[in-house]
Amino acid sequence: MKTKFLTVSGLLLLQLVSSVSFAWSDVFRNECDLGEVKAFVSTVQPNSEKWAKADGHVIELMSNVTLFSLYGNKFGGDGVRTFAFPLIKDVTVDSLTFSYYVCTKGIFPTTTGASSPISFIKQYPLGMRYDLNYFRALNDQSGLADEYSEYGQAIFDDLKFEARGGSEGVRFPHVILPAGTENNDDGHSKLYNYVVVGGEWPSSEANCEKGEVLFGLWKHGAPGNTREFVPSTPITASLADGQLRTAPRIFICQ
């Protein structure tokens, strides 16, 4: 048993090192972070080499030990030979249905925003430990605009406020995106929302593929390769003081 454990551990370490090296050498082509969850328009089938449906299915551990290093058997499987994907239900907003997929081959989550667009939102089925210079959890916290200058330039003015001493502050509001944020009785997975505060400035084009759905606190024009979808009922974005702020926008990649 000990020998078997060492063998699996060794293979895991080898694949982790290989994935990290590959990611940094080709960061812009592999724009998704391993293990993150993204919504796609349900009529579009994303690249199957990089995305797998977040439908709770179980796979062999050795088929993706790098992803297992992030997920473990949190969502199912025995944690020895198998592990499972999170289960996230499809969501219909007005007449548009979103399906959720897991990034199975991409950048191993690191401390850098790299090709991630500033003020746009990343979703994970588990809590991540990110460098606060690049990502912040959307959990009703705030910071000084001087520390997050690009984020401050990207977001709507109602997410800014006057901090103590006359400095400008910026908010990281609690956001409830389609699919919700809490575990449901039927076993669907919780999603954690993070906003990019250090990365690309998405003024011309967003780094995404056809049918991918982007959620953002971005106040400027839609990136050139997207169209904005405006639902009849805005997505919720609220703060601890009970005031509703500008709702996140939805962009669909063309």
N, C-alpha and C positions, 0 to 999 in steps of 0.2 A: 504493500500500500504506500509506503514511504517513497519507494522508487517511482511509482506511478505518479505520485503527487509532484515530485521533482521534475518529472518529464513534462507534465502539463504546464507547470510553472515556467519551465524553461522555454517552451513553445510560446506561451503567453508573452513573456518578456521579449522574445525575438520578434514577434509580430508587432508588439507595441512600438519597439525601436524602429522597425521598418516603416510602420505607418506614419510616425512622427517625421522621419527623414523625408519620406515621400511627400508628405503634406507641405512641408516648408519649401521643397523644390518646385512645387507646382500649385501654389496656394490659390491662384486665381481661377484655375480650371476646376478645382474641387472646392466650390464655394460653400457647401454645407458643412456643418460641424457634425462629426460622428455622434449618433445618438439623439440629435435634435429632431423635433417633430415639426412638420410643415403641412399646411393645408394646400390642396390642389382642387381645382374645379373638377367635379366628379366625372365629367365627360372626357377628361384628359388622362391618359396613362403616362405617368412620369417615367423617366429613364430607370428601367428595372435593374440596371447594374449599380445604381446608387440609392434607390428608394425601394422600400418594402412597406406594404400596407400595415398600418397600426391596428391590427385586428385580433391581437392576442395569440397569434399562432406560435407554436413551439418549434424550435429548430435545434439542430445538433450544435453543441457548444463549440466543437472544433471547426465548424464551418465559418465562424466569425468570433474568434477569441478576443479580438480587440473590443468589439461591441460588448461582449460578455464582461470585460473588465470594468465597464461603466454600469451595466444593468444588473450584473449578477443574476440571481433568480428572483428578483423583486416582483416580477410580473408572472412568474410561473416557471415550470421546469424543475428538474431535481438539483440543478446547480453542479452536477458532476458530469453528466453526459448531455444534458439539454438545458435550454433556457427559453424564455418566452418574450415576445414583443408586448408592449403596452396595448391595451384595448381602448380605442378612442372612437366613439360613435361618429357617423356622418352627421353633418349639421346642415339644415336648410335655412337660409336667410332670404326671405321673400321667395323668389323663384329660383334662386341659385343654391346648389348643393355643394358643400365642401367635403372632401374625403381627406383623412389624415394619413401621412406616411412618415416612416422613420428613415433618417439618413444612415445607411449601412456601410457606405464607403466614402469617406471624406477626410476632413481635417480633424485630427484628434484634438479635443477641446483644450485650448491653451489660454494664456493670459492676454492674447492680442485679438483685436477686432478684425484685423487683416482686411478681407474684402467685404465685410459686413457693412451695410449702409447705416450711417448715423441717424439716430432717432427711430429706427425701425426695431421691431420686436422679434425676439427669438423665444421659442417655446421648447421646454424640456419636460419629460415625464418624471423627472426627479430633480432635487436641488443640486445646483452646480456651484463650485467655488471659483469665482472669476475675480480677476484683478479689477478693482473699482475704477481704474483709469480707463477701462474699455467697456465694461458692462455694469449695469446696475439692476438689481431686482426691482420690479414694479410693485412696491409694497407700502405706499404712502410715506416714503421718506423724502428727504430733500438734501440739497447741497448748494454750495456757493457757485455762482455763474463763472467766477474766475477760474475755478477748478475744472469746469465742464463747459468751456467757451464754445466749442463747436456744437455741442448739444443745445446750448442756449440759443444759438443762432438758428437752429433747425426747428425748434418747437414753437407752438403757438404761445402768444403773449400771456394767455390766462394760466399757463403753467409756470409763470415767473412771478416773483414777489419780492418785496423789499425786506431784506434780512436785517438783523441787528447791525447798528453802526452805519446804516445807509447802503450797505452792499446789496447787490442783486442776488437773489436765490433762484434756484430752479427746482421743480418738483418731479418726482418719480411716482406718478399716481397709481393706485390700485386699479388694475384693468381686468375686466372680465371679457375675454374673447369668446367667439363661438366655440362650443364644446365645453365651456365652463372651466372651473378651476378646482372643483372638489370631487372626491371620490363619490360615485353614485352607488346606490344599493345594488345595482346590477353589475358592479365590478369594473366600471370604466375608470380609467386611470386619471389621476390628477395632473394638471399641466401647470408648470411654473413659468412665469413670464419675466423676461429680461429685456432691457432696452440697451441698444448699442450707443455708447457715449464717445467712443473713439474708434474710427474706422474710415470708410469711404464717404465722400460727400456725393450723394446720388442725384446730382443736378441734371445729368444727361440720360444715363441709362442705369438701371438696377441690375445687379449680378444675379440673374434668375433664369429659369427655363419656362417654356410655354405652359400656361395653365397654373403656374405657382401663384399662391395668394400671399401677398405681403400686407402686414398690419403695421402701421406706423403713427408716430406723433409728429410727422413731417408736415410743416405748414406751407411749403413752397409747392410749385407746380409738380404734377405727376411726372415721374421719370419717363423718358421718351419711349421706352419699350413696354409701357404699361398703360392700362386704362383704369380709371377710378370707378369703383362700384359703391354707390351710395344707397345703403339700405333704408327702408322706411322708418325703422326704429334704430337709432344709433347704438353702437356698441358702448357698453358702460365704462366710464372712466371717472372714478370718484376719489375724494380725499377724506382724511380723517375728520375734517371740519364739516362734512356732510354736503359740501358744495359740489355740484357736477361741473366738471371741466370739459374742454373740448374733447370729444370722443375720438378714439383712434380712427384713422382712415384706412380704407381697404383698396389695395391696388392689385390688379390681376395682370400677370405677365403675358405678353402677346408673342 
